[in-house]
Amino acid sequence: MIRKKGSLILCGTFLFVTWNAILVLLLWGRPLPGQLGESGQVERPTSDILGDLLQMAKSFETELEMQKEILEEIQNHQSLWQPSNRDRPKVVAPPQPVIPILVIACNRVTVRRCLDKLLQHRPSSELYPIIVSQDCGHAETAEVIRSYGNQVTHLKQPDLSDISVQPQHKKFQGYYKISRHYRWALNQVFKTLSHSSVVIVEDDLEVAPDFFEYFRALLPLLKSDSSLWCVSAWNDNGRDGYVDPGKADLLYRTDFFPGLGWMLLKEVWEELEPKWPASFWDDWMRQPEQRQNRACIRPEISRTLTFGRQGVSLGQFYDKYLRYIKLNTEFVPFTKLNLSYLQEVTYRNAFEKEVYNAPVVSYEDVKQGQLKGPGPFRLQYSSKDSFKVMSRNLGIMDDLKSGVPRTGYRGVVSFISRGRRIYLAPPPGWTQYDTTWS
């Protein structure tokens, strides 16, 4: 039917063009009134010629109306000449990358709180498969994990034997087992299950509503920027009162490996796995040999909250710092934001300009709340001792790992004090960390 209509339209177009050509030839073939004849005399029009012209004009007017109708019909059926949408090749959007969530579990039945929040906020089971890797062989914890059925994948670390350690490290046996478990679990994710990235959480972490959105948005940056090696959901100094509640979308680069909900790429794991340490894996990650001057991304307001006071660390830092960490509650659409400001050169130039253009203030003014103006302000330290004294007395974490302060970027620690932004910073011209500051 479509072909038949198309043929009729083509025929109509052909007749339209032909008829116009005939009319033009007829008009050109007749001498106009007053035109010279063959004898060179001016020929006057006769009544017959005038009648013919009038008749021709009327016919031409009628034909124009017919041709107008034909053109309108052609226009109405123009879509028949064009390929239908069915015949056009479909534009297929590239598939979104799968980001598995690896939950490191052992003997805490409170893993339920962790899994419940992950499942509550997870936007897609296909894009975010949850893999629970359990060590310790704890039956009650295993039963909790099994109760989630096919909502999670339950892996069991097969080697539950004690690890031979030096006598002085016997009390650290748990740290050795954790390191062994991490290595096994990450090999399962990357080698056995063939994923290209992973977000690692432990069984005592609760996640924020935009936890998945946060990592989804930052995966492309992590892949494209070789100066980054992880994305973390954690702010070590993220206690309520030390962060800006109006800046839930604010992100930083940091030289300190934060952990506590972090994203790792397969390529980085292939680099780390052959030399993975027997124990204390997180402090090992903070050594210059592993970090290689690379940074992590971390948020102003944490996207994870730890509720596990009891563990191998025996609650270190928990009662003083970790229990007060503010968990973000506002959903930030990170995938719709422009995050190019986090690229290395752009970020470093803007950050250093803001820090070192800020007026220098004294520790006493900060401590006593005597700052004038909205800020930001720069509080300068010049030695390990001055850094630790000011940090401790201002309520932020004062420990350093391989010379790097927690949350630090190029030696600068950013936090809020009495509603004002403070940059605890080394003098201008900073070049590198002093690894003896530990």
Residue pairs with C-beta under 8 A, 6 or more apart in sequence:
2 80
5 77
5 80
6 77
6 80
6 81
9 73
9 74
9 77
9 80
9 81
12 70
12 73
12 74
13 70
13 74
15 70
16 67
16 70
16 71
19 63
19 67
20 67
23 60
23 63
26 56
27 56
30 49
30 52
30 53
31 37
31 43
33 44
33 45
33 49
33 50
34 42
34 43
34 44
34 45
35 42
35 43
36 42
36 43
37 43
96 127
97 127
97 196
97 197
97 219
98 126
98 127
98 128
98 129
98 195
99 127
99 128
99 197
99 198
99 199
99 212
99 215
99 216
99 219
99 263
100 128
100 129
100 130
100 131
100 189
100 193
100 195
100 197
100 198
100 199
101 118
101 122
101 128
101 129
101 130
101 131
101 198
101 199
101 201
102 131
102 133
102 185
102 186
102 189
102 198
102 199
102 200
102 201
103 111
103 114
103 115
103 118
103 130
103 131
103 132
103 133
103 152
103 201
103 202
103 203
104 133
104 135
104 178
104 181
104 182
104 185
104 200
104 201
104 202
104 203
105 111
105 132
105 133
105 134
105 135
105 141
105 145
105 202
105 203
106 134
106 135
106 136
106 138
106 141
106 181
106 203
107 136
107 138
107 141
108 141
108 203
108 204
108 308
108 310
109 140
109 141
109 144
110 203
110 204
110 307
110 308
111 132
111 141
111 144
111 145
111 203
112 144
113 206
113 307
114 201
114 202
114 203
114 204
114 205
114 206
114 207
115 130
115 132
115 145
115 148
115 152
117 206
117 207
118 130
118 201
118 207
118 211
119 130
119 148
119 151
121 207
121 208
121 209
121 210
121 211
121 212
122 128
122 130
122 212
123 212
123 213
125 151
128 212
129 153
130 151
130 152
130 153
131 152
131 153
131 155
131 188
131 189
131 193
132 145
132 152
132 153
132 154
132 155
133 155
133 156
133 157
133 181
133 184
133 185
133 188
134 141
134 142
134 145
134 154
134 155
134 156
134 157
135 157
135 160
135 177
135 178
135 181
136 160
136 177
137 156
137 160
142 154
142 156
145 152
145 154
146 154
155 185
155 188
157 180
157 181
157 184
157 185
159 180
159 184
162 173
163 173
163 176
163 177
163 180
163 278
165 172
165 173
165 176
165 279
169 176
169 279
172 279
172 280
174 312
175 279
175 280
175 312
176 278
176 279
178 279
178 281
178 312
179 276
179 277
179 278
179 279
179 280
179 281
180 278
182 276
182 281
183 273
183 276
186 198
186 200
186 264
186 269
186 273
187 273
189 195
189 198
190 196
190 198
190 266
190 269
190 270
195 266
196 265
196 266
197 219
197 222
197 263
197 264
197 265
197 266
198 263
198 264
199 215
199 261
199 262
199 263
200 261
200 262
200 263
200 264
201 207
201 260
201 261
201 304
202 260
202 306
202 308
203 308
204 306
204 307
204 308
204 311
205 260
205 261
205 304
205 305
205 306
205 307
205 308
206 304
206 305
206 306
206 307
206 327
207 233
207 261
207 303
207 304
208 214
208 233
208 302
208 303
208 304
208 305
208 327
208 328
208 329
209 328
209 329
209 330
209 331
210 303
210 328
210 330
210 331
210 332
210 333
210 334
211 233
211 261
211 303
211 304
213 331
213 332
213 333
213 334
213 335
214 231
214 233
214 299
214 303
214 332
214 334
215 231
215 233
215 263
216 334
216 335
217 334
217 335
217 337
217 339
218 231
218 251
218 263
218 297
218 334
218 339
219 231
219 263
221 228
221 231
221 297
221 339
221 342
221 343
222 228
222 230
222 231
222 263
222 265
222 297
223 265
225 342
225 343
225 344
226 294
227 293
227 294
227 295
227 344
228 253
228 294
228 295
228 296
228 297
228 344
229 265
229 268
229 291
229 292
229 294
229 295
229 296
230 257
230 262
230 263
230 264
230 268
230 296
230 297
231 262
231 263
231 296
231 297
231 298
232 254
232 257
232 258
232 259
232 260
232 261
232 262
232 263
232 296
232 297
232 298
233 260
233 261
233 262
233 298
233 299
233 302
233 303
233 304
234 258
234 259
234 260
234 261
234 262
234 298
234 299
234 302
234 303
234 304
235 243
235 258
235 298
235 299
235 300
235 301
235 302
235 325
235 407
236 256
236 258
236 321
236 397
236 406
236 407
237 243
237 396
237 397
237 406
237 407
237 413
237 415
238 299
238 300
238 301
238 302
238 325
238 326
239 321
239 324
239 325
239 326
239 395
240 324
240 326
241 416
242 395
242 396
242 415
242 416
242 417
243 300
243 301
243 326
243 415
243 416
244 250
244 300
244 416
244 421
245 301
245 326
247 300
247 301
248 300
248 301
248 328
248 330
248 332
249 332
249 334
249 337
250 299
250 300
250 301
251 297
251 298
251 299
251 300
251 339
251 342
252 297
252 298
252 299
252 300
252 407
252 409
252 414
253 295
253 296
253 297
253 342
253 344
253 347
253 348
253 351
253 409
254 295
254 296
254 297
254 298
254 407
254 408
254 409
255 291
255 293
255 295
255 404
255 408
255 409
255 410
255 433
256 286
256 296
256 401
256 404
256 405
256 406
256 407
256 408
257 282
257 285
257 286
257 291
257 296
258 296
258 298
258 406
258 407
259 282
259 285
260 304
260 306
261 303
261 304
262 296
272 285
272 290
277 284
283 401
284 290
285 291
286 401
286 402
286 404
287 401
287 402
288 402
288 433
288 435
291 402
295 344
295 409
297 342
298 407
299 328
301 326
301 327
301 328
302 325
302 326
302 327
302 328
303 327
303 328
304 327
305 325
305 327
306 318
306 322
306 325
308 318
309 315
309 318
309 319
309 323
317 397
321 397
340 346
341 347
341 350
348 410
351 409
351 410
351 412
352 410
354 376
354 423
355 376
355 378
355 412
355 423
355 425
356 378
356 425
356 428
358 375
358 376
358 377
358 378
358 423
359 373
359 377
359 378
360 377
360 378
360 379
360 380
361 371
361 377
361 378
361 379
362 379
363 379
363 390
363 393
363 394
364 370
365 371
366 377
366 379
366 394
366 417
366 422
367 393
367 394
369 417
369 418
371 377
371 418
371 420
374 420
375 420
375 421
375 422
376 420
376 421
376 422
376 423
377 420
377 421
377 422
377 423
378 422
378 423
378 425
379 390
379 422
379 423
379 424
379 425
380 425
380 426
380 427
381 387
381 390
381 424
381 425
381 426
382 426
382 427
384 400
384 434
384 436
384 437
387 398
387 400
387 405
387 424
387 437
388 398
390 424
391 397
391 398
391 405
391 413
391 424
392 398
394 415
394 417
394 422
394 424
396 406
396 413
396 415
396 424
397 405
397 406
397 407
398 405
399 405
399 406
400 406
400 437
400 438
401 438
402 433
402 435
402 438
403 433
403 434
403 435
403 436
403 437
403 438
404 433
405 411
405 413
406 413
407 413
407 414
407 415
410 430
411 425
411 426
411 430
411 433
412 423
412 424
412 425
412 426
413 423
413 424
413 425
414 421
414 422
414 423
414 424
415 421
415 422
415 424
416 422
